[in-house]
Amino acid sequence: MTYALVDNATLTAVQRIQGDIIIKNTDTIDGDLVAFENFIQGILFYDELICLDNYKKEHQQERKDTFDFIRFLDPTKYNLQQIDSAARQEANHIKPEIRAGKFADEDFKSFLELVKMNSICVWEQSSSIFYLTMRMLGEKYSDEWAKYGQLSATIFNELSDVSKTKGRWSEDVKLINSKGEVLSNETFQSNTNDYGGTNRSLDMFIASLNWLAYKSIYYSMAAKALNADSFLHPIRHAFQIHWMTKTGAFGHGFTKNLLDKMSGDVSNTLAEIKNYGGVATTAIQVPIFTAWLVSETGSPKNIIDAARELKNQSHFTEIRGILREIRTEYDRSNLKESNKKISKWNTDLEKALGDLKRLYGVKTNQGIASSLVINVYNSLAMVSQTPKAPVFNNFTIPRPDFMKSSLNKSFTHTFKNIASELTTTERLGGFKDYLTSAVKLDKYHTSSRFKVEEPKYQRLSSNWKRPM
C-alpha cells in the first residue's frame, strides 16, 4: 500500500473550488485549481490519503465528514506535537533579510527564485513619510504581471490557515540599505530622517513567507516520521526543495537536476532513476484530470466521487502497481540493479499513460493539457540527518495500525512547479469556466493590488520614491 500525506491547505483550496468556502480574493482561484488537480492526482496514484487532524476545532468534524475517504490522524495520538515543536525550532532559524531592495537571506531568496517571482523593495512616500514597499518587476498588464498576482495571492493565502491550525508567524525582517547600513527601529524613530520602516503589505508578505516555511518543514518532518509520501499544496513544494537541500537530504547536483526537470520539457514519460548521493527521481507527465472530469460530470462538486471511481479502473491500478514496483526495487536493491528493470517499467508506464492521455486527455487550443509530477525517493538512511538537530533521537512516532504492514523503507516527496501549473490552468479555456462554476465570491471580493515597477526604473529616484 502507498500512502500520501496531504495538508490542510490543499483541502481548503478544494473546498473553495467546490463552493464550500467563500473566496475573498479572485487571484487565489488559479492557485486553488492547481491544488485541486494535485489532490485528484493524489487520489488516482496513491492507495490511500492521510491528513493530520489539526484543523480549527469547530470545523474538524465537518472537514472529516466532507473528506470521509481520507484517514485523519490525531497529532496528539502519534506524538506529532513534538514534530510541531521541531518544525518551529527549524523555522526560527530562518531570518528574512532585505538588502538593497532584494531578499538576500538564503531561505527566501532561494524560494522566490524557484517560483520565478521577481520583486524589488523601494521607499515610497505616504503622508510625508517613506515606507519600504514591495513592487513586482515587469510590464503592467502582461502575462508576467498576471502571474505575479496569482503567485502573491497564493503566498498571502498561507495566512488564512493561521487561525485554523497551530503554528507561528512573524513579521521580523533585517533591513540593510545599499550602503551596507543596518536599519533598526531606532533609525525609523529618529527625528533626523523621514523613513518609517516597512509598510503593512510587506509585513504581511513576510509573515506569509514565514508561515509557508514553517508548514512546509512541519509536513516534511511529519511525512518522514510516518514513512508516508508528502503530497503538499504546490506553493509549498518550492520551499520544501530548498529546505531538503539545505539540511543535506538532497545534494547540490540532484537539486539542479530536479529543477531542470521542473522547468523544462521531459522527453520520456518516466525519467530514468539516477543516483545523486542516494536519492532517486522519476518524472511523469499526466493529463489534467480535473478538466476532463468536470466535462464528464458537469460540476466540480462531482469530481472527487468520479475520481474515486476512476482509480479502480485498470489503467490506474496498473500504473499504481508499476510505481509500487519501482519503489520496492529501489528499497531492495542498489540503483544499478533498479535501472536494469526500469527500461521495462518505462515502456509499460509510457504505454499506460499514453492510453490515459488518449482516453482522458483534455484537448485545448494548445493540444492535450498535461501536468508534470516528479517523485523524489529518499531512503530513511539517507535523510536520517534531517533535520540537523537531533529531533528524532529524543522520541519515537508510533505508526498507525493500518500503515504497519507497509514494507516501504523510503518515503517520497512529490513536487509540482506552481508557476508552470498556473500557466497550464490558464490555457484550459472553457474547461476553466466549468471548473470554477461552483466558486462563491465574497460580496466585497477583491483582486491582488500589488505595485508594479518596470525593471528599467527600479533604481531611479523621484519625489515620491527612493531606492533602498
C-alpha positions as CSV (number, residue, x, y, z in Angstrom):
1,M,0.0,0.0,0.0
2,T,1.1,3.5,-0.7
3,Y,0.1,6.5,1.5
4,A,0.2,10.2,0.7
5,L,0.2,12.9,3.4
6,V,-1.9,15.8,2.2
7,D,-2.0,19.1,4.0
8,N,-5.0,21.1,5.2
9,A,-4.1,24.0,2.8
10,T,-4.9,21.6,-0.1
11,L,-8.2,20.6,1.4
12,T,-9.1,24.3,2.0
13,A,-8.3,25.0,-1.7
14,V,-10.5,22.1,-2.8
15,Q,-13.4,23.4,-0.7
16,R,-13.0,26.9,-2.1
17,I,-13.3,25.5,-5.7
18,Q,-16.4,23.4,-4.6
19,G,-18.1,26.5,-3.2
20,D,-17.9,25.3,0.5
21,I,-15.6,28.2,1.5
22,I,-16.1,31.7,0.2
23,I,-13.3,33.3,-1.8
24,K,-12.3,36.9,-0.9
25,N,-9.5,37.4,-3.5
26,T,-10.2,36.3,-7.1
27,D,-6.4,35.9,-7.7
28,T,-6.4,32.8,-5.5
29,I,-8.7,30.9,-7.8
30,D,-6.0,29.6,-10.2
31,G,-3.8,28.5,-7.4
32,D,-6.7,26.7,-5.9
33,L,-7.3,24.9,-9.2
34,V,-3.7,23.7,-9.2
35,A,-4.1,22.4,-5.7
36,F,-7.4,20.7,-6.7
37,E,-5.7,19.0,-9.6
38,N,-2.9,17.9,-7.3
39,F,-5.4,16.4,-4.9
40,I,-7.1,14.4,-7.7
41,Q,-3.8,13.1,-8.8
42,G,-3.1,12.0,-5.2
43,I,-6.4,10.1,-5.2
44,L,-5.6,8.4,-8.5
45,F,-2.0,7.5,-7.9
46,Y,-1.9,6.5,-4.2
47,D,-3.8,3.7,-2.5
48,E,-4.8,5.9,0.4
49,L,-4.6,9.6,1.5
50,I,-3.9,10.6,5.1
51,C,-4.1,14.1,6.7
52,L,-3.3,15.5,10.2
53,D,-6.4,16.3,12.2
54,N,-5.2,19.8,13.3
55,Y,-7.8,22.0,11.6
56,K,-9.8,24.5,13.6
57,K,-11.7,22.5,16.3
58,E,-15.1,23.9,15.4
59,H,-14.7,22.7,11.8
60,Q,-12.7,19.5,12.4
61,Q,-15.7,17.2,12.2
62,E,-17.2,19.0,9.2
63,R,-13.9,18.6,7.4
64,K,-13.7,14.9,8.2
65,D,-17.3,14.4,7.0
66,T,-16.5,16.2,3.8
67,F,-13.4,14.1,3.1
68,D,-14.7,10.9,4.7
69,F,-12.4,8.7,2.5
70,I,-9.2,10.3,4.0
71,R,-7.7,8.8,7.1
72,F,-7.3,11.7,9.6
73,L,-4.6,11.2,12.2
74,D,-4.8,12.9,15.7
75,P,-1.4,14.5,16.1
76,T,-1.5,14.0,19.9
77,K,-2.1,10.3,19.5
78,Y,1.1,9.8,17.4
79,N,3.4,12.2,19.2
80,L,3.3,14.7,16.3
81,Q,3.1,17.7,18.7
82,Q,6.9,17.0,19.1
83,I,7.2,17.3,15.3
84,D,5.4,20.6,15.6
85,S,8.0,21.8,18.2
86,A,10.9,20.7,16.0
87,A,9.4,22.5,13.0
88,R,9.1,25.7,15.0
89,Q,12.7,25.3,16.1
90,E,13.8,24.9,12.5
91,A,11.6,27.8,11.3
92,N,13.0,30.1,14.0
93,H,16.4,29.7,12.3
94,I,15.1,31.4,9.2
95,K,15.9,35.1,9.4
96,P,14.4,37.1,6.5
97,E,16.8,39.8,5.2
98,I,16.2,42.5,2.6
99,R,19.4,44.1,1.3
100,A,19.3,46.9,-1.2
101,G,15.7,46.1,-2.1
102,K,16.1,42.4,-2.6
103,F,15.5,39.4,-0.4
104,A,19.1,38.3,0.4
105,D,18.7,35.6,3.0
106,E,19.4,32.1,1.9
107,D,15.9,30.8,2.5
108,F,13.5,33.3,1.0
109,K,15.9,34.3,-1.8
110,S,16.0,30.7,-3.0
111,F,12.3,30.3,-2.7
112,L,11.4,33.4,-4.7
113,E,13.8,32.4,-7.4
114,L,12.3,28.9,-7.6
115,V,8.8,30.3,-8.1
116,K,10.3,32.9,-10.6
117,M,8.9,35.8,-8.6
118,N,10.8,39.0,-9.4
119,S,10.4,41.8,-6.9
120,I,12.1,44.9,-5.6
121,C,11.6,46.8,-2.3
122,V,11.7,50.6,-2.6
123,W,10.9,53.5,-0.2
124,E,7.6,55.0,-1.2
125,Q,6.1,58.2,0.3
126,S,2.8,58.2,2.2
127,S,1.8,61.2,4.3
128,S,5.3,62.7,4.0
129,I,6.9,59.5,5.4
130,F,8.7,57.0,3.3
131,Y,7.8,53.3,3.9
132,L,9.5,50.3,2.4
133,T,7.1,48.8,-0.1
134,M,7.4,45.7,-2.3
135,R,6.9,46.1,-6.1
136,M,6.8,43.4,-8.7
137,L,9.2,43.8,-11.6
138,G,7.5,43.5,-15.0
139,E,5.4,45.2,-17.6
140,K,1.9,46.1,-16.3
141,Y,-0.9,44.0,-17.7
142,S,1.5,41.5,-19.3
143,D,1.2,37.7,-18.8
144,E,4.0,38.0,-16.2
145,W,2.1,40.7,-14.4
146,A,-0.9,38.4,-14.1
147,K,1.2,35.5,-12.9
148,Y,2.6,37.7,-10.1
149,G,-0.9,38.4,-8.9
150,Q,-1.7,34.6,-8.8
151,L,1.6,33.7,-7.1
152,S,1.4,36.5,-4.5
153,A,-2.2,35.7,-3.7
154,T,-1.3,32.1,-3.2
155,I,1.5,33.1,-0.9
156,F,-0.7,35.6,1.1
157,N,-3.3,32.9,1.3
158,E,-1.0,30.9,3.6
159,L,-2.0,33.2,6.4
160,S,-5.7,32.1,6.0
161,D,-4.7,28.9,7.8
162,V,-3.1,30.8,10.8
163,S,-6.4,30.9,12.7
164,K,-7.3,27.4,11.8
165,T,-4.1,25.4,12.6
166,K,-1.5,25.7,15.3
167,G,1.8,27.4,14.3
168,R,3.9,30.5,14.2
169,W,4.2,33.6,12.1
170,S,6.4,36.6,12.3
171,E,6.9,40.0,10.6
172,D,10.5,40.4,11.7
173,V,13.0,41.2,9.0
174,K,16.5,42.5,8.8
175,L,16.9,45.6,6.6
176,I,20.2,46.7,5.1
177,N,20.5,49.5,2.6
178,S,22.7,49.7,-0.5
179,K,25.5,51.3,1.6
180,G,25.6,48.2,3.9
181,E,24.0,50.1,6.8
182,V,21.6,48.1,9.0
183,L,18.3,49.9,9.5
184,S,16.9,49.4,13.0
185,N,13.8,50.5,14.8
186,E,15.8,53.4,16.3
187,T,16.5,54.5,12.7
188,F,12.8,54.8,12.0
189,Q,12.0,56.5,15.3
190,S,14.7,59.2,14.8
191,N,13.6,62.7,14.1
192,T,16.5,63.3,11.7
193,N,15.0,61.4,8.8
194,D,11.7,60.8,7.1
195,Y,11.8,56.9,7.0
196,G,9.1,54.9,8.7
197,G,10.0,51.3,8.3
198,T,8.1,48.6,6.3
199,N,4.5,49.1,5.2
200,R,1.7,46.8,6.2
201,S,1.6,44.9,2.9
202,L,5.3,44.0,3.1
203,D,4.8,43.0,6.7
204,M,2.1,40.6,5.7
205,F,4.1,39.2,2.8
206,I,7.0,38.4,5.2
207,A,4.6,36.8,7.7
208,S,3.1,34.7,4.9
209,L,6.6,33.5,3.9
210,N,7.4,32.6,7.5
211,W,4.2,30.7,7.8
212,L,4.7,28.9,4.5
213,A,8.3,27.9,5.6
214,Y,7.1,26.6,9.0
215,K,4.2,24.5,7.4
216,S,6.5,23.1,4.7
217,I,9.0,22.0,7.3
218,Y,6.3,20.6,9.6
219,Y,4.7,18.4,6.9
220,S,8.1,17.3,5.6
221,M,9.1,16.1,9.1
222,A,5.7,14.5,9.7
223,A,5.9,12.6,6.4
224,K,9.3,11.3,7.3
225,A,8.2,10.3,10.8
226,L,5.1,8.4,9.5
227,N,7.0,7.0,6.5
228,A,4.3,8.4,4.2
229,D,4.8,10.4,1.0
230,S,4.4,14.1,1.2
231,F,1.9,15.5,-1.3
232,L,1.6,19.1,-0.3
233,H,0.0,22.3,-1.7
234,P,2.2,23.1,-4.7
235,I,3.2,26.5,-3.4
236,R,5.0,24.7,-0.5
237,H,6.9,22.4,-2.8
238,A,9.4,25.1,-3.8
239,F,10.3,25.8,-0.2
240,Q,10.4,22.1,0.6
241,I,13.0,21.6,-2.2
242,H,15.2,24.4,-0.7
243,W,14.9,23.1,2.9
244,M,15.6,19.5,2.0
245,T,18.7,20.6,0.1
246,K,19.8,22.9,3.0
247,T,19.5,20.0,5.5
248,G,21.6,17.6,3.4
249,A,18.8,15.3,2.2
250,F,19.4,16.5,-1.4
251,G,22.9,17.1,-2.9
252,H,23.6,20.1,-5.0
253,G,23.8,18.1,-8.2
254,F,20.5,16.5,-7.5
255,T,18.7,19.7,-6.9
256,K,19.9,21.2,-10.2
257,N,18.7,18.0,-11.9
258,L,15.3,18.3,-10.2
259,L,14.9,22.0,-11.1
260,D,15.9,21.3,-14.7
261,K,13.2,18.7,-14.9
262,M,10.6,21.0,-13.4
263,S,11.4,23.9,-15.7
264,G,11.9,22.0,-19.0
265,D,10.1,19.5,-21.1
266,V,10.6,15.8,-20.3
267,S,11.1,13.8,-23.4
268,N,10.3,10.5,-21.7
269,T,7.1,9.9,-19.7
270,L,9.3,8.3,-17.0
271,A,12.8,9.6,-16.5
272,E,15.5,7.0,-15.6
273,I,16.3,6.6,-11.9
274,K,19.6,8.3,-11.3
275,N,21.9,8.3,-8.3
276,Y,22.5,11.7,-6.7
277,G,24.0,10.8,-3.3
278,G,21.5,8.0,-2.8
279,V,18.4,10.0,-3.9
280,A,16.4,8.9,-6.9
281,T,13.8,10.7,-9.0
282,T,11.1,9.8,-11.6
283,A,9.2,12.3,-13.7
284,I,5.7,11.6,-15.1
285,Q,3.5,13.6,-17.4
286,V,-0.2,13.0,-16.9
287,P,-3.4,14.5,-18.2
288,I,-5.2,17.3,-16.4
289,F,-7.8,15.1,-14.8
290,T,-10.0,17.8,-13.2
291,A,-10.7,19.4,-16.5
292,W,-11.7,16.1,-18.1
293,L,-13.8,15.0,-15.1
294,V,-15.7,18.3,-14.9
295,S,-16.6,17.9,-18.6
296,E,-17.9,14.4,-17.9
297,T,-19.7,15.1,-14.6
298,G,-20.9,18.6,-15.3
299,S,-19.9,20.1,-11.9
300,P,-16.7,20.4,-9.8
301,K,-18.7,19.1,-6.9
302,N,-18.8,15.7,-8.6
303,I,-15.1,15.4,-9.5
304,I,-13.9,13.8,-6.3
305,D,-16.5,11.0,-6.4
306,A,-15.8,10.4,-10.1
307,A,-12.0,10.3,-9.4
308,R,-12.5,7.7,-6.7
309,E,-14.4,5.5,-9.1
310,L,-11.8,6.1,-11.8
311,K,-8.9,5.0,-9.6
312,N,-10.3,1.4,-9.6
313,Q,-10.1,1.1,-13.4
314,S,-7.4,-1.0,-15.0
315,H,-5.3,1.9,-16.2
316,F,-4.8,3.4,-12.8
317,T,-4.4,0.1,-10.9
318,E,-1.7,-0.8,-13.5
319,I,0.1,2.5,-13.0
320,R,-0.1,2.3,-9.2
321,G,1.3,-1.2,-9.5
322,I,4.2,-0.2,-11.7
323,L,5.1,2.8,-9.4
324,R,4.9,0.4,-6.4
325,E,7.3,-2.0,-8.2
326,I,9.8,0.8,-8.8
327,R,9.7,1.9,-5.2
328,T,10.0,-1.7,-3.9
329,E,13.0,-2.3,-6.2
330,Y,14.6,0.9,-5.1
331,D,14.2,-0.2,-1.5
332,R,15.6,-3.7,-2.0
333,S,18.4,-3.2,-4.4
334,N,21.1,-0.7,-5.4
335,L,20.3,1.8,-8.1
336,K,22.3,-0.2,-10.7
337,E,20.0,-3.1,-10.3
338,S,17.0,-0.9,-10.3
339,N,17.9,0.7,-13.6
340,K,18.1,-2.8,-15.3
341,K,14.4,-3.1,-14.7
342,I,13.5,0.5,-15.3
343,S,13.5,0.2,-19.1
344,K,10.7,-2.4,-19.0
345,W,8.7,-0.4,-16.5
346,N,9.4,2.7,-18.5
347,T,7.8,1.1,-21.6
348,D,4.9,-0.2,-19.6
349,L,4.2,3.1,-17.9
350,E,4.5,5.1,-21.1
351,K,2.0,2.8,-22.7
352,A,-0.4,3.1,-19.8
353,L,0.0,6.8,-19.6
354,G,-0.4,7.1,-23.4
355,D,-3.7,5.3,-23.1
356,L,-4.7,7.6,-20.3
357,K,-3.9,10.7,-22.4
358,R,-6.0,9.4,-25.3
359,L,-8.9,8.4,-23.0
360,Y,-8.8,11.3,-20.5
361,G,-6.7,14.0,-22.1
362,V,-8.3,17.4,-22.4
363,K,-7.8,18.9,-25.8
364,T,-7.3,22.6,-25.8
365,N,-6.0,25.1,-28.4
366,Q,-2.5,24.1,-27.2
367,G,-3.2,20.4,-27.6
368,I,-3.7,17.9,-24.7
369,A,-3.1,19.7,-21.4
370,S,-0.8,17.8,-19.2
371,S,0.8,18.1,-15.8
372,L,4.3,17.2,-14.7
373,V,4.6,15.1,-11.5
374,I,8.1,14.5,-10.1
375,N,8.6,11.9,-7.4
376,V,11.8,12.0,-5.3
377,Y,12.7,8.8,-3.4
378,N,14.6,9.1,-0.2
379,S,15.8,6.1,1.8
380,L,15.4,6.7,5.6
381,A,19.2,6.2,6.0
382,M,20.0,9.0,3.6
383,V,17.8,11.5,5.4
384,S,18.4,10.4,9.0
385,Q,20.3,13.7,9.4
386,T,17.2,15.7,8.6
387,P,16.7,18.0,10.4
388,K,20.2,18.7,11.6
389,A,19.1,19.0,15.2
390,P,18.7,15.5,16.8
391,V,15.0,15.8,16.8
392,F,14.2,12.2,16.1
393,N,16.6,10.8,18.7
394,N,14.5,12.0,21.6
395,F,11.2,10.3,20.9
396,T,9.5,7.8,18.7
397,I,6.5,8.2,16.4
398,P,4.1,5.3,16.7
399,R,2.8,4.4,13.2
400,P,-1.0,3.9,12.7
401,D,-2.1,0.3,12.8
402,F,-3.3,0.4,9.2
403,M,0.2,1.5,8.0
404,K,2.2,-1.0,9.9
405,S,2.0,-3.6,7.1
406,S,3.7,-1.3,4.6
407,L,7.2,-2.7,3.7
408,N,8.5,0.6,2.2
409,K,11.8,1.7,3.6
410,S,11.8,5.0,1.8
411,F,9.4,7.9,1.6
412,T,8.7,10.1,-1.3
413,H,8.3,13.9,-1.9
414,T,6.0,14.8,-4.8
415,F,6.9,18.0,-6.5
416,K,4.9,20.3,-8.8
417,N,6.1,23.5,-10.5
418,I,3.5,26.1,-9.3
419,A,4.5,28.7,-11.9
420,S,4.2,26.2,-14.8
421,E,1.0,24.7,-13.4
422,L,-0.6,28.2,-13.2
423,T,0.2,28.7,-16.9
424,T,-1.4,25.3,-17.8
425,T,-4.5,26.2,-15.8
426,E,-4.9,29.5,-17.6
427,R,-4.8,27.7,-21.0
428,L,-7.7,25.4,-20.2
429,G,-10.1,28.0,-21.7
430,G,-13.7,26.9,-21.5
431,F,-12.8,24.0,-19.2
432,K,-11.7,26.5,-16.6
433,D,-15.1,28.1,-16.7
434,Y,-16.7,24.7,-15.8
435,L,-14.1,24.1,-13.0
436,T,-14.9,27.5,-11.4
437,S,-18.6,27.3,-11.8
438,A,-19.3,26.4,-8.1
439,V,-16.9,29.1,-6.7
440,K,-18.6,31.6,-4.3
441,L,-17.2,35.1,-4.1
442,D,-17.4,37.3,-1.1
443,K,-19.7,40.3,-1.6
444,Y,-16.7,42.6,-1.1
445,H,-14.2,40.4,-3.0
446,T,-11.0,42.0,-4.4
447,S,-8.0,41.1,-6.5
448,S,-4.3,41.5,-5.6
449,R,-3.4,45.2,-5.5
450,F,0.3,44.9,-5.7
451,K,2.5,47.6,-7.2
452,V,4.4,47.0,-10.5
453,E,7.8,48.5,-11.4
454,E,9.2,48.4,-14.9
455,P,12.7,46.9,-14.5
456,K,14.4,49.9,-16.2
457,Y,13.1,52.2,-13.5
458,Q,13.8,50.1,-10.4
459,R,16.9,52.1,-9.3
460,L,15.6,55.6,-10.2
461,S,14.5,58.2,-7.6
462,S,11.6,60.6,-7.7
463,N,9.8,63.0,-5.4
464,W,7.7,60.1,-4.0
465,K,10.1,57.1,-4.5
466,R,13.6,56.3,-3.4
467,P,15.7,53.1,-4.0
468,M,16.6,51.2,-0.9
